[in-house]
Amino acid sequence: MSADEPLIPLPTAHEKEVSFLARSGAVVTLRLIDTDRFEVKLDTRMDYTATLLKSGDVYELHPAPGVHAIGGTGLTATDLYERF
């Protein structure tokens, strides 16, 4: 990750849920499901739920079935910050 890339805070076993303010102003909440697997919620879209997978510095975003949103693979922290 480059020095100018935004840091996406990730929950840990100790702190099971964290939130951050995305570029759009939305509050993004990440909840730990399992190691490197997180549930994503947005305060601006109550129907939005997705699963975020982390592998090194790369992420995959998979919206829940029935949620109309774009997912993706090979995403960086900057991509996530910009998308939300």
C-alpha positions in Angstrom: 0.0 0.0 0.0 1.4 3.4 -0.9 1.8 6.2 1.7 -1.0 8.3 0.0 -3.5 5.4 -0.1 -6.3 5.7 2.5 -6.2 3.2 5.3 -9.3 1.1 5.6 -9.7 0.1 9.3 -10.5 -3.5 9.7 -12.1 -5.1 12.8 -10.2 -7.6 14.9 -11.1 -10.4 17.2 -10.9 -7.9 20.0 -12.8 -5.1 18.2 -15.5 -6.9 16.2 -16.9 -3.9 14.4 -15.4 -0.6 13.0 -16.7 2.3 10.9 -15.0 4.8 8.6 -16.1 7.8 6.7 -15.9 7.2 2.9 -15.2 9.8 0.3 -18.9 10.2 -0.5 -19.6 11.0 3.2 -21.2 7.6 3.8 -20.4 5.8 7.1 -19.2 2.3 6.2 -19.4 -0.3 8.9 -17.3 -3.4 8.8 -18.2 -6.4 11.0 -15.8 -9.3 11.5 -17.3 -12.6 10.3 -14.1 -14.7 10.2 -10.4 -14.2 9.5 -10.1 -11.8 6.6 -13.9 -11.9 6.0 -16.2 -9.0 6.9 -19.8 -7.9 6.5 -20.2 -4.4 5.0 -23.1 -2.0 5.7 -23.7 1.6 4.6 -25.6 4.2 6.6 -26.9 5.8 3.3 -28.4 2.5 2.0 -30.1 0.5 4.7 -30.7 -2.4 2.2 -27.0 -2.6 1.3 -25.1 -5.7 2.6 -21.9 -7.1 1.2 -19.1 -9.5 2.1 -15.6 -8.1 1.9 -12.7 -10.6 1.6 -9.1 -9.5 2.2 -6.0 -11.2 0.9 -2.8 -9.3 1.6 -3.4 -5.7 0.3 -6.1 -6.9 -2.2 -9.9 -7.0 -1.5 -13.0 -8.7 -3.0 -16.4 -7.2 -2.6 -19.5 -9.4 -3.0 -22.9 -7.8 -2.6 -25.5 -10.0 -0.9 -28.1 -11.8 -3.2 -30.8 -9.3 -4.1 -28.7 -6.2 -3.5 -28.2 -4.2 -6.6 -24.6 -3.0 -6.4 -21.4 -3.5 -8.1 -18.9 -5.9 -6.5 -15.4 -6.5 -7.6 -12.1 -8.4 -7.2 -8.5 -7.2 -7.1 -9.6 -4.0 -5.3 -7.3 -1.8 -3.3 -8.1 0.2 -0.1 -8.3 3.3 -2.4 -10.9 1.6 -4.6 -13.0 0.8 -1.6 -12.7 4.4 -0.2 -13.7 5.8 -3.6 -16.6 3.4 -4.2 -18.3 4.1 -1.0 
